[in-house]
């Protein structure tokens, strides 16, 4: 639909999503300009309800507005996760997850050509890489049927289902005022479940570090 509108209206046009004005950019050169010359102007994310309950009141790296806190988080990510030393340290994890994906695709199409939905597989690949870097554990794929893995997959599914434009209340304030379909209550519950899950991982990490450790 957006492609058809771009052919009719041009490479940049605007739409009203309820009370929110949305600008659609479909020209590669304009997109490049958005991320280079105007990256600071366009750095902020829209304050959707999801960011309040899952993004710790818009304070995480995805939802935080551009400013000092955003710069501190970016510096932390650059030094602790995306530095050459860190990327090199976790190279084996990325290679292993890619090989697992390739083996899975080979097995699916071993006997004949097969149609494969890759979006979910790439998402699972990315999440497995991230979680192995953070916790040393895999949560997606064959054989990952522990209660912890099932819990994590369920939380991720709930977050994805609540993301993007899935909540009309983000675009029509009246619906948020009446909490349309109990969306906000549901997000508050999901946020608490995520906190409990990650707190469990933190406590597990603390226990592991305290074994045979002299302070």
Secondary structure as GFF3:
##gff-version 3
##sequence-region A 1 215
A	DSSP	alpha_helix	2	9	.	.	.	ID=ss1
A	DSSP	beta_strand	12	17	.	.	.	ID=ss2
A	DSSP	beta_strand	20	25	.	.	.	ID=ss3
A	DSSP	alpha_helix	28	35	.	.	.	ID=ss4
A	DSSP	alpha_helix	49	53	.	.	.	ID=ss5
A	DSSP	alpha_helix	68	80	.	.	.	ID=ss6
A	DSSP	alpha_helix	84	89	.	.	.	ID=ss7
A	DSSP	alpha_helix	91	108	.	.	.	ID=ss8
A	DSSP	alpha_helix	118	134	.	.	.	ID=ss9
A	DSSP	alpha_helix	147	162	.	.	.	ID=ss10
A	DSSP	three_ten_helix	168	170	.	.	.	ID=ss11
A	DSSP	alpha_helix	173	177	.	.	.	ID=ss12
A	DSSP	three_ten_helix	180	182	.	.	.	ID=ss13
A	DSSP	alpha_helix	183	210	.	.	.	ID=ss14
###
